[in-house]
Every structure is written in C-alpha cells, then in structure tokens.
Amino acid sequence: ITILKSAAHSKHAEQPKEDFTGSLLSKREVEILKQLAEKRSNSEIAVELFVSLSTIKQHNSRIFDKLGVKDRHEAIARAKELGIIK
C-alpha cells in the first residue's frame, strides 16, 4: 500500500502546471487575463470581445477570486507564477 501511495503521489506531483491552471480558469478568463497583461483597459477588452463592460468586470472579479488576488496587477503576477500567461 505504501508503494502504491508513493507512486500515485509521484505521478501527481510530476504533472505540469497547465493541468492545474487549465482547470483553474476558463478559456475566456485566460483570454481576458492575457488582455489585462497587455495593459488593455476594461473598455478596450469589452469592445474587442463584443461584450459589455459589466461582463468584463464580472470576469475580472472571478479571475481575482480564483487567483486569490485583489487587483489586476496581482492577477497578472500570480498568473505568470502559475504559468497561465507568459
């Protein structure tokens, strides 16, 4: 049993960050996060994605919550740490 637990733990620990981060944020949230990293305003992102400003703000709020941060600057830094964006 100990060997099996050890093997399972090793296999899980070796998985790339993409597996974790891919399930952490939706594709749309990653898309918006990339736009934030490019220093685009919420209004610019809304226009480009054909959604309302309110929708972008809701996405931002969810992104911040999921990453455990308070603002876009912290979100960008955290996303880079996790390998979500470059």
Steps between C-alpha positions, in 0.01 A plus 500: 500500500782740586663439162173568318442822694855612429466423129166681479642802681805512270285476188272781621791722602664469156199632308567830327349822630275522193288214634428695820469843347290374212230400745550809717389756241265470205629562148320834497654600833848415369425702187400801712800454729730514197333824396551640850868408476517699175386801707167532324220676682176325588325708233751397234461134591120527491505653152744240367302207642158645407371495858389764747731678740298342782580152364873574500479628857322179604768290329772703672337446837486124444861494379615690809304267730635185335858627516459633855601856409354849539574676172615462141868553583497220756300280261757543224788422737323193640406374155864526394609309812252223417601490134155605378649788302852594397 
